Amino acid sequence: MHMIGFSAESSQGSEFNASGTNRHGRGIPPQRGAGAFTLIELLVVIAIIAILAGLLLPALASAKAKAQTIVCCNNLKQLSLAWHLYESDYNALAPATSWASANDQFMSLNDQSRPDNWDTANFANGVLTEILGRNSKVLRCPADRSRATDASRGQVERVRSYSMSCYVNGRGWQFGSGTGWDIYRRTADMTAVGTSRTMVFLDENPGTIDDQEFLVDMRDYYGHKTLRIPSYPASYHRGRGNIAFADGHIETHRWSDVVLKVPANPTTNLDPEAAPNSKDVDWLQDASTRLAGKPCR
């Protein structure tokens, strides 16, 4: 005897007919393909990516800024070492007027086509050139975004970001400060301020960097009423600037008032500005010079 099997489907008929509807009149439920995302799921993923980007981008920017500060400090360290070697060889400090170029190089954002802005050939005859191995890259801070115009190449990076204190075997700033301020010819002369607090090289704001000297107005040093700031330190390291001191150490200094009032990377030259009772100018004065025979204030 043969047993005939049957299923519920065969006894009751198919739930769905050829038209795609079941016997109750309802359509076939839609089937989602394997691995597909719904719109809500995609929006959630996009939101998560946006949140992660918001968290990571500031961290990446901070890491980049720190890397630029490290490179800048390394450049200043190399300049400082070359400066010390020069004194060892010649028993005199490198002149502030010709340490990077013997041609009294003069840069200007208001005259961007001026070759002094970008021509590294001028660097070939600076008094520290040979000691630095003719490496002009050491003259520029990576955070310096200033540009010049070369007729054949278009927009190019400017060649120099650093200047030397005008009181370190320089011309001083007799125009504003008057006479009698110490001009150091050797490190042994730096007795009033001390080598650990006498600045030699520093990052200068692209809007005032022109010749190779950094000017500090010492006028009324003992009265704390300086009339103006002729040269601005750079502040593109997140409101800080890097300074090389005469004893060889490098310091990153946070500026607090007048230095932060001007753009860190201007597109035109900056004019000297009134700066009475400025903590920034006080600091620059303290790190520069003293009247001959007079103590610190």
C-alpha positions as CSV (number, residue, x, y, z in Angstrom):
1,M,0.0,0.0,0.0
2,H,1.4,3.3,-1.0
3,M,1.1,6.2,1.5
4,I,0.3,9.5,-0.1
5,G,1.9,12.4,1.8
6,F,0.6,15.9,1.8
7,S,1.5,19.2,3.4
8,A,-0.6,22.0,4.9
9,E,0.2,24.0,1.8
10,S,-1.1,21.4,-0.5
11,S,-4.2,20.9,1.6
12,Q,-4.9,24.5,2.1
13,G,-3.5,26.0,-1.1
14,S,-0.7,28.6,-1.5
15,E,-0.8,31.6,0.7
16,F,0.1,33.9,-2.2
17,N,-1.3,33.9,-5.7
18,A,0.3,34.8,-9.0
19,S,-0.6,38.5,-8.6
20,G,1.5,38.8,-5.5
21,T,-1.3,39.2,-3.1
22,N,-2.4,36.7,-0.5
23,R,-5.9,35.5,0.1
24,H,-6.4,38.3,2.6
25,G,-5.6,40.9,-0.1
26,R,-2.2,41.9,1.4
27,G,0.9,42.4,-0.8
28,I,4.2,40.5,-0.4
29,P,6.3,42.1,2.3
30,P,9.4,43.9,0.7
31,Q,12.6,42.0,1.1
32,R,15.8,44.0,2.0
33,G,19.0,42.9,0.2
34,A,21.8,41.5,2.3
35,G,24.2,44.2,3.5
36,A,22.0,47.2,2.5
37,F,21.6,50.3,4.7
38,T,18.5,52.1,5.5
39,L,18.5,56.0,5.2
40,I,18.4,56.3,9.0
41,E,21.4,54.0,9.3
42,L,23.4,56.0,6.7
43,L,22.5,59.3,8.6
44,V,23.8,57.8,11.8
45,V,27.1,56.8,10.2
46,I,27.5,60.2,8.7
47,A,26.8,61.8,12.1
48,I,29.4,59.6,13.8
49,I,32.0,60.5,11.1
50,A,31.3,64.2,11.6
51,I,31.7,63.9,15.4
52,L,35.0,62.0,15.0
53,A,36.3,64.6,12.5
54,G,35.3,67.4,14.9
55,L,37.3,65.6,17.6
56,L,40.4,64.7,15.5
57,L,40.9,67.9,13.4
58,P,41.8,70.1,16.4
59,A,44.2,67.5,17.6
60,L,45.8,67.3,14.1
61,A,46.1,71.1,14.0
62,S,47.7,71.1,17.5
63,A,50.2,68.4,16.4
64,K,51.1,70.5,13.3
65,A,51.6,73.6,15.3
66,K,53.8,71.8,17.8
67,A,55.8,70.3,14.9
68,Q,56.3,73.8,13.4
69,T,57.5,75.1,16.8
70,I,60.0,72.3,17.1
71,V,61.4,73.0,13.6
72,C,61.6,76.7,14.4
73,C,63.4,76.1,17.6
74,N,65.8,73.8,15.8
75,N,66.5,76.5,13.2
76,L,67.3,79.0,16.0
77,K,69.5,76.5,17.7
78,Q,71.6,76.1,14.5
79,L,71.8,79.9,14.2
80,S,72.9,80.2,17.8
81,L,75.6,77.5,17.4
82,A,76.9,79.3,14.3
83,W,76.9,82.6,16.2
84,H,79.0,81.1,19.0
85,L,81.4,79.4,16.5
86,Y,81.9,82.8,14.8
87,E,82.8,84.5,18.1
88,S,85.2,81.6,18.9
89,D,86.9,82.0,15.5
90,Y,87.1,85.8,15.3
91,N,87.0,86.9,19.0
92,A,84.0,89.1,18.2
93,L,80.3,88.7,17.7
94,A,78.8,88.4,14.2
95,P,77.5,91.8,13.1
96,A,73.8,92.1,13.4
97,T,73.7,94.0,10.1
98,S,75.3,91.3,8.0
99,W,74.8,87.9,9.7
100,A,72.5,86.6,6.9
101,S,73.6,88.8,4.0
102,A,76.5,91.2,3.4
103,N,74.3,93.3,1.1
104,D,72.2,94.7,3.9
105,Q,69.3,92.7,2.7
106,F,66.0,94.6,3.0
107,M,62.6,92.8,2.8
108,S,59.2,94.4,2.4
109,L,55.6,93.1,2.1
110,N,54.7,96.4,0.4
111,D,57.2,95.6,-2.4
112,Q,56.8,91.9,-2.9
113,S,58.7,91.8,-6.2
114,R,61.9,93.1,-4.5
115,P,64.5,90.3,-4.9
116,D,65.6,90.6,-1.3
117,N,62.3,89.0,-0.3
118,W,63.1,85.7,-2.0
119,D,66.6,85.6,-3.5
120,T,68.7,83.0,-1.6
121,A,71.7,84.2,-3.5
122,N,72.0,87.1,-1.1
123,F,72.5,84.6,1.7
124,A,75.7,83.3,0.0
125,N,77.7,86.2,1.4
126,G,76.4,86.5,5.0
127,V,79.0,86.2,7.7
128,L,77.4,83.0,9.1
129,T,76.8,81.4,5.7
130,E,79.8,79.1,5.7
131,I,79.3,78.0,9.2
132,L,75.7,77.1,8.4
133,G,76.8,75.1,5.4
134,R,75.0,77.5,3.0
135,N,71.7,76.1,4.1
136,S,69.2,78.9,3.5
137,K,66.3,76.8,4.8
138,V,67.5,77.4,8.4
139,L,66.5,81.1,7.9
140,R,62.8,80.4,7.6
141,C,60.2,79.4,10.2
142,P,57.7,76.8,8.8
143,A,54.8,78.8,10.4
144,D,55.7,81.9,8.4
145,R,53.2,82.1,5.6
146,S,54.4,85.3,4.0
147,R,54.9,85.3,0.3
148,A,56.8,87.4,-2.3
149,T,56.5,87.6,-6.1
150,D,59.2,86.4,-8.4
151,A,58.6,87.4,-12.1
152,S,59.6,83.9,-13.3
153,R,58.0,81.7,-10.6
154,G,55.1,83.7,-9.3
155,Q,54.3,83.5,-5.6
156,V,57.2,82.1,-3.6
157,E,58.1,81.8,0.1
158,R,60.2,84.7,1.5
159,V,63.7,83.8,2.4
160,R,64.0,84.8,6.1
161,S,61.9,84.8,9.3
162,Y,64.5,85.6,11.9
163,S,66.3,88.8,12.9
164,M,69.1,89.6,15.4
165,S,68.8,92.1,18.2
166,C,70.2,95.5,17.1
167,Y,72.1,95.7,20.4
168,V,74.1,92.5,19.7
169,N,77.0,94.0,17.7
170,G,74.5,96.0,15.7
171,R,73.6,99.7,15.3
172,G,71.3,99.9,18.3
173,W,68.3,102.1,17.7
174,Q,69.6,105.6,18.4
175,F,66.7,107.2,16.5
176,G,64.2,106.2,19.2
177,S,66.2,105.1,22.2
178,G,68.8,107.9,22.4
179,T,72.5,107.3,23.1
180,G,74.3,105.5,25.9
181,W,72.8,102.1,25.6
182,D,75.2,99.1,25.6
183,I,76.1,97.6,22.2
184,Y,77.6,94.2,22.9
185,R,80.7,93.3,20.9
186,R,81.4,90.1,22.8
187,T,79.4,87.8,25.1
188,A,81.7,88.9,27.9
189,D,80.2,92.4,27.6
190,M,76.7,91.1,28.6
191,T,77.2,91.6,32.3
192,A,74.2,93.9,33.1
193,V,71.6,91.6,31.6
194,G,73.5,88.3,31.6
195,T,73.9,85.9,28.7
196,S,71.0,83.7,29.9
197,R,68.6,86.7,29.5
198,T,70.1,88.6,26.5
199,M,68.2,87.7,23.3
200,V,70.1,87.3,20.1
201,F,67.9,85.8,17.4
202,L,64.1,85.8,17.4
203,D,61.1,85.2,15.1
204,E,60.0,88.5,13.7
205,N,56.6,89.4,12.4
206,P,56.5,89.4,8.6
207,G,55.0,92.9,8.7
208,T,58.1,94.5,10.2
209,I,61.0,92.2,9.2
210,D,63.1,94.2,6.7
211,D,66.9,94.4,7.3
212,Q,68.6,91.9,9.6
213,E,68.2,93.7,12.9
214,F,65.3,93.6,15.4
215,L,64.7,97.0,16.9
216,V,63.7,97.5,20.5
217,D,62.8,101.0,21.7
218,M,64.6,101.5,25.1
219,R,63.3,105.0,25.5
220,D,62.1,105.7,29.1
221,Y,63.1,102.1,30.0
222,Y,63.2,103.1,33.7
223,G,59.8,104.8,33.6
224,H,57.8,102.0,32.0
225,K,56.3,104.4,29.5
226,T,57.7,103.3,26.1
227,L,56.2,105.3,23.3
228,R,56.1,102.7,20.6
229,I,57.1,99.3,19.3
230,P,59.2,99.6,16.1
231,S,59.7,95.8,15.4
232,Y,57.1,93.2,16.2
233,P,58.0,89.7,17.3
234,A,56.2,86.9,15.5
235,S,53.2,85.3,17.2
236,Y,52.3,82.6,14.7
237,H,53.1,79.8,17.2
238,R,49.7,80.1,18.8
239,G,50.4,83.5,20.3
240,R,54.0,82.6,21.1
241,G,57.4,83.4,19.7
242,N,60.7,81.6,19.8
243,I,63.9,83.4,21.0
244,A,67.5,82.3,21.1
245,F,69.5,83.7,24.0
246,A,73.2,84.4,24.2
247,D,74.0,81.4,26.4
248,G,72.6,79.1,23.7
249,H,69.2,78.1,25.1
250,I,66.0,78.6,23.1
251,E,62.8,79.8,24.7
252,T,59.2,79.9,23.5
253,H,57.6,83.0,25.0
254,R,53.9,83.7,25.2
255,W,53.0,87.3,24.3
256,S,50.3,89.1,26.1
257,D,49.2,92.4,24.7
258,V,50.5,94.7,21.9
259,V,52.1,91.8,20.0
260,L,48.8,90.0,19.8
261,K,46.9,93.1,18.5
262,V,48.5,92.8,15.0
263,P,48.0,89.9,12.5
264,A,50.4,87.0,12.9
265,N,50.8,86.7,9.2
266,P,49.9,90.2,7.7
267,T,49.9,90.9,3.9
268,T,51.3,94.4,4.2
269,N,53.9,96.1,6.3
270,L,53.0,97.1,9.9
271,D,53.6,100.6,11.2
272,P,55.2,101.3,14.6
273,E,52.5,101.5,17.2
274,A,52.1,103.3,20.5
275,A,52.6,100.8,23.3
276,P,52.6,102.5,26.7
277,N,52.8,100.2,29.8
278,S,53.0,97.2,27.6
279,K,54.1,93.9,29.2
280,D,55.4,92.7,25.9
281,V,57.6,95.7,25.4
282,D,58.8,95.5,29.0
283,W,59.9,91.9,28.3
284,L,61.7,92.9,25.1
285,Q,63.5,95.7,26.8
286,D,64.6,93.5,29.7
287,A,66.1,91.0,27.2
288,S,67.9,93.7,25.2
289,T,70.3,96.1,26.8
290,R,70.9,98.6,29.6
291,L,72.3,102.2,29.9
292,A,76.0,101.9,30.4
293,G,76.8,101.6,34.1
294,K,73.2,101.4,35.2
295,P,71.5,98.4,36.6
296,C,68.2,96.7,35.7
297,R,65.1,98.7,36.6
